[in-house]
Amino acid sequence: MKKYLKFFTIMLAVLAVMMFSLSVNAEVVKW
């Protein structure tokens, strides 16, 4: 169970980083 929790946390972090980079890219394109 703990392994799944760790995997879920990693996936959540990756998703957050992807969303952040996407928003940053959008801001750069806007400029």
PyRosetta script that sets phi, psi and omega in degrees:
from pyrosetta import init, pose_from_sequence

init()
pose = pose_from_sequence("MKKYLKFFTIMLAVLAVMMFSLSVNAEVVKW")
pose.set_psi(1, -39.9)
pose.set_omega(1, -178.4)
pose.set_phi(2, -65.2)
pose.set_psi(2, -36.4)
pose.set_omega(2, -179.4)
pose.set_phi(3, -61.4)
pose.set_psi(3, -42.0)
pose.set_omega(3, 179.8)
pose.set_phi(4, -65.0)
pose.set_psi(4, -37.9)
pose.set_omega(4, 179.7)
pose.set_phi(5, -63.3)
pose.set_psi(5, -42.9)
pose.set_omega(5, 179.2)
pose.set_phi(6, -63.4)
pose.set_psi(6, -45.1)
pose.set_omega(6, 179.5)
pose.set_phi(7, -59.9)
pose.set_psi(7, -43.7)
pose.set_omega(7, 179.9)
pose.set_phi(8, -62.3)
pose.set_psi(8, -41.3)
pose.set_omega(8, 179.8)
pose.set_phi(9, -63.8)
pose.set_psi(9, -42.4)
pose.set_omega(9, 179.8)
pose.set_phi(10, -63.6)
pose.set_psi(10, -44.6)
pose.set_omega(10, -179.7)
pose.set_phi(11, -62.9)
pose.set_psi(11, -39.1)
pose.set_omega(11, 179.0)
pose.set_phi(12, -63.8)
pose.set_psi(12, -41.4)
pose.set_omega(12, 179.8)
pose.set_phi(13, -65.3)
pose.set_psi(13, -42.7)
pose.set_omega(13, 179.1)
pose.set_phi(14, -62.3)
pose.set_psi(14, -42.5)
pose.set_omega(14, 179.9)
pose.set_phi(15, -63.2)
pose.set_psi(15, -41.0)
pose.set_omega(15, 179.7)
pose.set_phi(16, -64.0)
pose.set_psi(16, -42.5)
pose.set_omega(16, 179.6)
pose.set_phi(17, -64.2)
pose.set_psi(17, -41.0)
pose.set_omega(17, 179.7)
pose.set_phi(18, -63.3)
pose.set_psi(18, -44.2)
pose.set_omega(18, 179.0)
pose.set_phi(19, -63.1)
pose.set_psi(19, -40.8)
pose.set_omega(19, -179.9)
pose.set_phi(20, -63.4)
pose.set_psi(20, -46.1)
pose.set_omega(20, -179.0)
pose.set_phi(21, -65.8)
pose.set_psi(21, -36.1)
pose.set_omega(21, 178.3)
pose.set_phi(22, -63.8)
pose.set_psi(22, -43.8)
pose.set_omega(22, 179.9)
pose.set_phi(23, -66.3)
pose.set_psi(23, -37.7)
pose.set_omega(23, 178.2)
pose.set_phi(24, -64.5)
pose.set_psi(24, -43.9)
pose.set_omega(24, 178.5)
pose.set_phi(25, -61.7)
pose.set_psi(25, -39.3)
pose.set_omega(25, 179.0)
pose.set_phi(26, -63.4)
pose.set_psi(26, -41.7)
pose.set_omega(26, 178.6)
pose.set_phi(27, -63.6)
pose.set_psi(27, -41.7)
pose.set_omega(27, 180.0)
pose.set_phi(28, -63.7)
pose.set_psi(28, -42.7)
pose.set_omega(28, 179.7)
pose.set_phi(29, -64.6)
pose.set_psi(29, -37.0)
pose.set_omega(29, -180.0)
pose.set_phi(30, -61.9)
pose.set_psi(30, -39.9)
pose.set_omega(30, 179.4)
pose.set_phi(31, -69.5)
pose.dump_pdb("model.pdb")
